[in-house]
Amino acid sequence: MLHLGSLRTALFSYLLARATKGQFLLRLEDTDRSRTIQDAEQRLYDDLGWAGLHWDEGPGVGGPYGPYRQSERTRLYQDHVHQLRRSGHAYRCFCSPERLNSLLRYQHQHKLPMGYDRTCASLTIEESYTRAASGESHVIRLKSPEDTPVVHDLIFGKVQDKWQDYRNKKAGDSAWDDPILLKSDGMPTYHLANVIDDHLMRITHVIRGSEWLSTTSRHIALYDAFGWEPPLFAHVGLLVDAAGQKLSKRNSGVETDIKSYRENGYLPETLVNFVSLLGWSHKEGSDFMDLNKMVKIFAPKFTKGNTTVDLGKLGFLQKKHAAVRAEKGGQGLEEMVDLVVHQVQSSFPLDSYEKILRERMTLRQYVTAILRGGAKNYETPTDFVQRISYFFGPRDIHEKVTDLDPEGQDCVLAATQLEEIPAERWLTGVLNDKIRLIIQLLLDTNTKDPDAIPSFEQEDERKEWKKKFNMLLRKLVTGGSPGPGISETMQLLGRDTVLSRISEWADSCVDARKGERQTWQQLLPKHRRETLVFEENIA
């Protein structure tokens, strides 16, 4: 399975390979049988492919250094570890788990250095061979050097851990960091397998989490024992939550499994963009970028400290990438349409949105048009459909007509003049022109003597009426919810739905005023009728 942290490591390795014209290699580290999860391998392939991180060598692709599953390379590891044993850099250890546990308890109780006491390192070659040949269970350990190898890390610089490889002052007691290389079942540990594979597969750079920095000296010791040149190492900080704790869904509530982000409708380019910013620094003016842009500007400049995961940034990037997909169209937009259509069908009864569609278009065509106009508000399919539920069912208005001031009621009544636009001309441009005329109407009907007011004051008043009318019109049509521009929204909803929603409140306004609706011409002062009607006709 792929998590945020492992996706980040894979992404940084991919970017470095592409930026340096190298090869991106996928290797399955599946030697720990106790941690094998059914279908995990296929999920890994699916997640990496979904993220656009396509490997040049590895399972399903092949390459000159296969096989690429470590479980298929066990004989190779065994041959190499016996080579170390014969050269004196490794030895068989026959100590039982009970003895080792007892040793650790003793060291802990007496505040001694923790580690193995090398009891089996003193066995003669003959005794070691005889016990192994008789079938006695054993592991093979690295015989660590007296001096701790120095790690030269691309991020942390020169690092030299203080191994517990010194003898206690008490005679006979010692503690050595002699890691197990080959387990009793013949399977290699991470330390052995990765060092051998990195060398044989000609790996030049190893990028991994900083939790491995403390054990990298072991790997350097192994390279030295084999007489090999180690690759370059770059250790990136851990991903942590707001409290500074290592990221986990259980402790921080932050989802870490990539599958969850996929199922919730996040776009692959969004998640890749988000993950790239977790510990990587760049000189661009914006954090918004696609994979191709990352390859062009990538350099292994990582922060030393841990990185706090803030999902707020994820939502911001999702809206940006969704807008790009909507603008470009094609397969990217179609994939978003699939997700939203599924969400609509799961959230609303069929007759709810069919009343709005009225055979004007299919649901898929409708959703496509909505996304083209409102993708900048798209975060997840669920969130998006909830925000614009008025497109698929009744809009929700909490206020009442009686809550409006007289000017607000004027706006409601003036909005009924949209009914003058015939169905065949119910288009965004025509709606924009009509709204402009209605705003002028409201300004004129609420100004006693327009000619006596300075032009700059008229302009300020016009802006106020424009703001008031547009806000109220959105409330009438959508319930005040965000979305595409109001004219685009009205075109998508269709003439019948929009006029029906406006009419509900207009009738209430008439009842509140105990009068009848006025027509467009009746609302206009005589000196403005001819001019406005003429403007409308030429629009």
C-alpha positions in Angstrom: 0.0 0.0 0.0 1.1 3.6 -0.7 0.8 6.3 2.0 1.6 10.0 1.9 5.1 9.4 3.1 5.9 6.6 0.7 4.3 8.6 -2.2 6.5 11.5 -1.3 9.7 9.3 -1.4 8.7 7.8 -4.7 7.9 11.2 -6.1 11.3 12.7 -5.1 13.1 9.7 -6.6 11.1 10.0 -9.8 11.8 13.7 -10.1 15.5 13.2 -9.5 15.6 10.4 -12.1 13.8 12.5 -14.7 15.8 15.7 -13.9 19.1 13.9 -14.3 18.1 11.8 -17.3 18.3 8.7 -15.2 16.1 5.6 -14.7 13.3 5.4 -12.1 13.3 1.9 -10.7 10.6 0.0 -8.8 11.7 -2.8 -6.5 9.4 -4.8 -4.2 10.8 -5.3 -0.8 8.7 -8.3 0.2 11.0 -10.4 2.3 9.2 -9.8 5.6 6.5 -12.5 5.3 4.8 -11.5 8.5 3.9 -8.1 7.0 2.7 -9.3 3.7 -0.8 -8.0 2.9 -3.0 -9.6 0.2 -3.4 -7.5 -2.9 -0.9 -4.9 -1.6 1.3 -5.4 -4.6 -1.4 -4.6 -7.1 -2.6 -1.6 -5.0 1.0 -0.3 -5.1 1.0 -0.5 -8.9 -2.4 1.1 -9.2 -1.5 4.0 -6.9 1.8 4.8 -8.6 0.2 4.6 -12.0 -2.7 6.8 -10.9 -0.1 9.4 -9.6 1.7 9.3 -13.0 4.9 7.9 -11.6 5.6 5.3 -14.3 8.8 3.2 -13.6 11.4 2.5 -16.2 12.5 -0.8 -14.6 10.7 -3.1 -12.3 7.8 -5.6 -12.2 5.7 -5.7 -15.3 8.3 -3.7 -17.2 11.5 -5.8 -16.8 15.0 -4.5 -17.0 18.6 -5.6 -17.0 18.9 -6.2 -13.3 15.9 -8.3 -12.5 14.1 -10.0 -10.9 12.7 -6.9 -9.0 11.0 -8.8 -6.2 13.3 -9.3 -3.3 11.6 -12.6 -2.5 12.8 -13.9 -5.8 16.5 -13.0 -5.1 17.0 -14.9 -1.8 19.7 -17.2 -3.2 21.7 -14.2 -4.4 21.5 -12.7 -0.8 22.5 -15.9 0.7 25.6 -16.2 -1.5 26.7 -12.7 -0.7 26.2 -13.1 3.0 28.3 -16.3 3.1 30.9 -14.3 1.2 31.0 -11.9 4.1 31.2 -14.8 6.6 34.1 -16.3 4.9 36.0 -13.0 4.8 35.4 -12.5 8.6 32.9 -9.7 8.3 29.9 -11.8 9.4 29.3 -14.8 11.7 26.6 -17.3 12.6 24.7 -16.7 15.8 22.9 -19.6 17.5 21.5 -17.7 20.4 17.9 -18.4 21.1 15.3 -15.6 21.5 15.1 -16.4 25.1 18.8 -15.9 25.7 18.7 -12.6 23.8 15.7 -11.3 25.7 17.4 -12.3 29.0 20.6 -10.4 27.9 18.6 -7.3 27.1 16.8 -7.4 30.4 20.1 -7.8 32.2 21.7 -4.8 30.3 18.6 -2.7 31.0 18.5 -3.5 34.7 22.2 -2.8 35.2 22.1 0.3 33.0 24.6 -1.2 30.6 24.9 -0.5 26.9 22.3 -2.3 24.9 23.4 -4.7 22.2 24.6 -8.2 21.4 27.6 -9.5 23.4 29.1 -11.5 20.6 28.9 -14.8 22.3 28.8 -16.6 19.0 31.4 -14.5 17.3 34.1 -16.5 19.2 32.9 -19.9 17.9 35.5 -21.7 15.8 34.8 -22.2 12.1 34.5 -26.0 12.7 32.0 -25.6 15.6 29.9 -23.0 13.7 29.8 -25.3 10.6 29.0 -28.4 12.6 26.1 -26.8 14.5 24.7 -25.3 11.3 25.0 -28.6 9.4 23.1 -30.4 12.1 20.2 -28.1 11.5 20.5 -25.9 14.6 18.5 -22.7 14.1 20.7 -19.6 13.6 21.0 -16.2 12.0 23.9 -14.5 10.4 25.1 -11.2 11.9 27.4 -8.5 10.5 30.6 -8.1 12.5 30.6 -4.3 13.0 33.8 -2.4 12.7 35.5 -0.9 15.7 35.1 2.6 14.3 31.7 4.0 13.3 31.6 4.7 9.6 30.8 8.3 8.6 27.7 9.0 6.6 27.8 11.9 4.1 24.2 12.9 3.6 23.1 15.4 0.9 20.8 17.1 3.4 22.3 16.6 6.9 26.0 16.7 5.8 28.5 14.7 7.8 26.8 12.3 10.3 28.5 9.9 12.7 26.3 8.0 15.1 27.6 6.9 18.5 27.2 3.1 18.1 27.0 1.1 21.3 30.1 -0.7 20.1 32.3 -0.3 23.1 32.9 -2.6 25.9 31.5 -2.0 29.4 34.1 -1.3 32.0 33.1 -4.5 33.8 35.2 -7.4 32.6 33.5 -9.7 30.2 30.6 -7.4 29.4 30.2 -5.9 25.9 27.6 -4.5 23.7 27.9 -4.5 19.9 25.6 -3.2 17.2 25.9 -6.4 15.1 22.7 -6.3 13.0 21.2 -9.5 11.7 21.7 -9.9 8.0 20.1 -13.3 7.3 17.2 -14.5 9.4 16.7 -18.1 10.6 14.3 -18.8 7.7 17.0 -17.8 5.2 15.4 -14.5 4.3 17.4 -11.3 4.3 16.8 -8.3 6.4 16.2 -4.8 5.0 19.8 -3.9 5.7 21.4 -6.7 3.6 18.9 -6.9 0.8 18.9 -3.2 0.1 22.6 -2.8 0.1 23.1 -5.7 -2.3 20.3 -4.6 -4.6 21.4 -1.0 -4.7 24.9 -2.0 -5.7 23.9 -4.7 -8.2 21.2 -2.5 -9.8 23.6 0.5 -10.0 21.6 2.8 -7.8 23.2 6.2 -7.6 20.9 8.1 -5.2 18.9 6.8 -2.3 16.1 9.1 -1.0 14.3 8.0 2.1 12.8 9.2 5.4 15.1 10.6 8.2 14.1 7.7 10.5 16.6 5.7 8.5 19.5 8.1 9.0 20.5 6.5 12.3 21.0 3.1 10.7 22.7 4.3 7.5 26.1 3.8 9.1 25.3 0.1 9.2 24.8 0.2 5.5 28.0 2.0 5.0 29.7 -0.7 7.1 28.2 -3.3 4.8 29.4 -1.5 1.7 32.9 -1.3 3.2 32.8 -5.0 4.1 31.9 -5.9 0.5 34.5 -3.4 -0.9 31.8 -1.4 -2.7 31.2 2.3 -3.3 28.0 3.4 -1.6 25.4 5.6 -3.4 24.6 9.1 -2.4 22.1 9.4 0.4 19.4 12.1 1.0 17.2 11.8 4.1 14.0 13.8 4.2 12.2 14.9 7.4 9.2 13.0 8.8 5.6 14.0 8.1 4.0 15.1 11.3 0.6 16.5 12.4 -0.1 19.9 14.0 1.0 18.5 17.4 4.4 17.5 16.0 3.5 13.8 16.2 4.4 11.3 13.4 1.6 11.4 11.0 -1.1 8.7 11.4 -4.8 8.6 10.9 -5.3 7.1 14.4 -3.4 9.8 16.2 -4.0 12.9 14.1 -7.1 12.2 12.1 -5.2 12.9 8.9 -5.8 10.2 6.3 -2.5 8.7 5.1 -3.6 6.0 2.6 -3.5 7.1 -1.0 -6.5 4.9 -1.7 -8.7 7.1 0.5 -7.7 10.3 -1.4 -8.5 8.5 -4.7 -11.9 7.4 -3.5 -12.8 10.8 -2.2 -12.2 12.3 -5.7 -8.9 14.1 -5.3 -7.2 14.5 -8.7 -3.8 12.8 -9.0 -2.0 16.0 -10.1 -3.4 17.7 -7.0 -2.1 15.0 -4.6 1.3 14.9 -6.3 1.6 18.7 -6.2 0.6 18.7 -2.5 3.0 15.9 -1.6 5.9 17.6 -3.5 5.7 20.6 -1.1 6.1 18.4 2.0 9.8 19.1 2.7 10.9 20.2 -0.7 11.9 23.9 -1.4 11.9 25.6 -4.7 12.4 29.2 -6.0 9.1 29.4 -8.0 6.7 32.2 -7.3 3.8 29.8 -6.9 3.4 26.3 -5.3 0.8 25.4 -8.0 2.5 23.2 -10.6 2.1 19.9 -12.5 4.5 17.0 -12.8 6.3 18.3 -15.9 7.0 21.6 -14.2 8.4 19.8 -11.2 10.8 17.8 -13.3 12.1 21.0 -15.0 12.9 22.8 -11.7 13.7 19.9 -9.4 16.8 19.8 -7.3 17.2 17.7 -4.1 16.8 20.7 -1.7 15.0 19.3 1.3 14.3 20.7 4.7 16.2 19.1 7.6 13.3 19.3 10.0 10.0 17.5 10.1 7.2 18.7 7.9 3.7 19.5 9.2 0.9 18.3 7.0 -1.8 21.0 6.5 -4.7 19.6 4.4 -5.9 23.2 3.8 -3.3 23.5 1.1 -4.7 20.3 -0.5 -8.1 21.9 -1.0 -6.5 25.1 -2.5 -4.5 23.0 -5.0 -7.5 20.8 -5.9 -9.5 23.9 -7.0 -6.6 25.1 -9.1 -6.0 21.8 -10.9 -9.8 21.3 -11.4 -10.0 24.7 -13.1 -7.2 23.7 -15.4 -9.0 20.5 -16.3 -12.2 22.3 -17.0 -10.5 24.8 -19.3 -8.6 22.2 -21.2 -11.5 19.7 -21.6 -10.9 16.3 -22.9 -10.3 13.2 -20.8 -9.4 15.1 -17.7 -12.7 16.9 -17.6 -14.6 13.7 -18.5 -13.1 12.0 -15.4 -14.4 14.8 -13.2 -17.8 14.6 -14.9 -17.9 10.9 -14.1 -17.3 11.5 -10.4 -19.9 14.3 -10.1 -22.6 12.5 -12.1 -22.1 9.5 -9.8 -22.4 11.8 -6.7 -25.6 13.5 -8.1 -27.2 10.2 -8.8 -26.3 9.0 -5.3 -27.6 12.2 -3.6 -30.7 13.2 -5.4 -33.9 11.4 -6.6 -34.2 11.2 -10.3 -37.3 13.4 -10.6 -35.5 16.1 -8.6 -33.0 17.0 -11.3 -35.1 15.9 -14.2 -37.6 18.7 -13.4 -34.7 21.1 -13.9 -33.3 19.5 -17.0 -36.8 19.3 -18.7 -35.3 17.4 -21.6 -33.0 20.4 -22.4 -29.9 18.2 -22.1 -28.7 15.0 -20.5 -27.4 15.0 -16.9 -23.9 14.4 -18.2 -24.1 17.4 -20.5 -25.5 19.5 -17.6 -22.7 18.5 -15.2 -20.1 19.2 -17.9 -21.5 22.7 -18.4 -21.6 23.3 -14.6 -18.0 22.2 -14.2 -16.8 24.4 -17.1 -18.3 27.4 -15.2 -17.6 26.5 -11.6 -14.6 24.1 -11.4 -12.8 26.8 -9.4 -15.0 25.7 -6.5 -14.4 22.0 -7.0 -12.7 20.2 -4.1 -14.3 16.8 -3.9 -17.3 15.5 -5.7 -19.2 15.3 -2.5 -18.3 18.8 -1.4 -18.9 20.2 -4.9 -22.4 18.8 -5.2 -23.4 19.9 -1.7 -22.3 23.4 -2.5 -24.3 23.6 -5.7 -27.2 21.4 -4.7 -29.6 24.1 -6.1 -28.6 22.8 -9.6 -30.1 19.4 -8.8 -33.0 20.1 -6.4 -34.8 22.9 -4.6 -32.6 25.8 -3.3 -32.6 26.5 0.4 -33.5 30.0 1.6 -33.7 30.7 5.3 -35.0 34.3 5.2 -38.5 35.4 4.5 -39.8 38.2 2.3 -40.9 40.1 5.4 -37.2 40.2 6.5 -36.4 42.4 3.5 -36.4 46.2 3.6 -38.4 48.1 1.0 -35.4 48.3 -1.4 -34.9 44.6 -1.1 -38.5 44.0 -2.0 -38.1 46.4 -5.0 -35.2 44.1 -6.2 -37.4 41.0 -6.0 -40.2 42.6 -8.0 -37.7 44.1 -10.5 -36.3 40.6 -11.0 -39.6 39.4 -12.4 -38.8 41.5 -15.5 -36.5 38.6 -16.6 -39.6 36.9 -17.8 -39.5 39.2 -20.8 -36.6 37.2 -22.2 -38.0 34.5 -24.4 -36.8 30.9 -24.1 -34.8 30.9 -27.3 -32.8 34.0 -26.1 -32.2 32.7 -22.5 -28.5 33.1 -22.8 -25.7 34.5 -20.6 -25.1 37.6 -22.7 -28.8 38.5 -22.9 -29.3 37.9 -19.2 -26.3 40.2 -18.5 -27.9 43.0 -20.5 -31.2 42.6 -18.9 -29.7 42.7 -15.4 -27.9 45.9 -16.3 -31.2 47.4 -17.4 -33.0 46.3 -14.3 -30.3 47.9 -12.1 -30.8 51.1 -14.1 -34.5 50.8 -13.5 -34.0 50.4 -9.7 -31.7 53.4 -9.7 -34.2 55.6 -11.6 -37.3 54.6 -9.7 -35.5 55.3 -6.4 -34.1 58.7 -7.4 -36.5 61.7 -7.4 -34.5 63.9 -9.7 -31.5 62.2 -11.4 -30.5 65.3 -13.2 -29.9 67.2 -9.9 -27.4 64.6 -8.6 -23.7 64.9 -9.5 -22.5 62.1 -11.9 -20.0 60.7 -9.4 -22.8 60.3 -6.7 -25.0 58.6 -9.3 -22.1 56.1 -10.0 -21.7 55.3 -6.3 -25.4 54.8 -6.0 -25.4 52.6 -9.2 -22.7 50.4 -7.6 -24.8 50.0 -4.4 -27.9 49.0 -6.3 -25.8 46.6 -8.5 -24.4 44.9 -5.4 -27.8 44.7 -3.7 -29.6 43.4 -6.7 -27.0 40.8 -7.6 -26.8 39.5 -4.1 -30.6 39.2 -3.8 -30.9 37.7 -7.3 -28.4 35.0 -6.3 -30.4 34.4 -3.1 -33.6 34.0 -5.1 -32.1 31.6 -7.7 -29.6 29.6 -5.6 -30.4 30.3 -2.0 -27.2 32.5 -1.8 -24.9 29.6 -2.4 -21.6 30.2 -4.4 -21.1 28.9 -7.9 -20.7 30.2 -11.4 -21.7 33.8 -12.3 -25.4 34.5 -11.8 -26.1 34.8 -15.5 -24.3 31.5 -16.3 -26.2 29.9 -13.4 -29.5 31.1 -14.7 -28.8 29.9 -18.2 -27.9 26.5 -16.9 -30.9 26.2 -14.6 -33.2 27.2 -17.5 -35.9 29.8 -17.9 -38.7 27.9 -16.3 -36.8 27.0 -13.1 -35.4 30.5 -12.6 -38.7 32.3 -13.1 -40.5 29.9 -10.9 -38.1 30.5 -8.1 -38.3 34.3 -8.5 -42.1 34.2 -8.7 -42.4 32.5 -5.3 -40.9 35.5 -3.6 -42.4 38.1 -5.9 -45.9 36.8 -5.0 -45.0 37.1 -1.4 -43.8 40.6 -1.9 -47.1 41.5 -3.5 -49.0 40.0 -0.6 -46.7 41.9 1.8 -47.5 45.2 0.0 -51.1 44.3 -0.5 -50.9 45.2 -4.1 -50.4 43.9 -7.6 -47.2 43.3 -9.5 -46.1 46.2 -11.7 -45.0 45.6 -15.2 -41.6 46.6 -16.5 -43.1 49.7 -18.2 -45.1 50.7 -15.2 -42.1 50.7 -12.9 -40.2 53.0 -15.3 -40.4 56.8 -15.1 -41.7 58.2 -18.4 -38.4 60.0 -19.2 -36.5 56.7 -19.2 -38.9 54.3 -20.9 -38.0 55.0 -24.5 -34.2 55.0 -23.8 -34.1 51.8 -21.9 -36.4 49.9 -24.2 -34.2 51.1 -27.1 -31.1 49.9 -25.3 -32.7 46.5 -24.7 -33.6 46.1 -28.3 -30.1 46.7 -29.6 -28.4 44.6 -26.9 
